[in-house]
Amino acid sequence: MTTVTQILLGAAAAFVLVSLVALYRVVSGPTMPDRVVAVNVVGSNTVIVIALLAAALGEAVALDIALVYALLNFLLSIAISKFTVERGGVL
């Protein structure tokens, strides 16, 4: 295993840890906007982890998966925000 591969895998592990911290905010977030931002952070970190793993393992197909997941993450954030505004959950 090369040094670059080890660095990429270490960075992916760090992003997974950050996602776990943000997942706590999803569950316990005091307000709905906190939860929406935390879900977006978890989704963005997931895209980053998939891209780092693709680079570390040399799998170009995984980059396509990361791109599709990024688009779905964006649409999810917009849908949750729209739902929150329609229900009057925005202060």
C-alpha positions, 0 to 999 in steps of 0.5 A: 500500500502506497503512502498516497493510498494511506493518506486518502484512506485516512482522510476518508476515515476522518470524514466518516468521524465528522459525519458521525458527529453531524449525525448526532446533530441530526438526531438531537438538533434543537430546531428543524434548520439544524437538522436540515444542515446536519443532513446536508453535511452528512450527505456531502461527507458521504460524497467526499468519502466515496470520492476518496475511496475511489481515488485510493482504490483506483475505481473510476466507476465510484466517482460516477456514483459519488456524482449521482449521490451529490445530486440526490443529496442536493434534491433532498436538501431542497425537498426538506427545506420546501416541506419545512417552509410549507408546514410553517417550521421556519422561524 
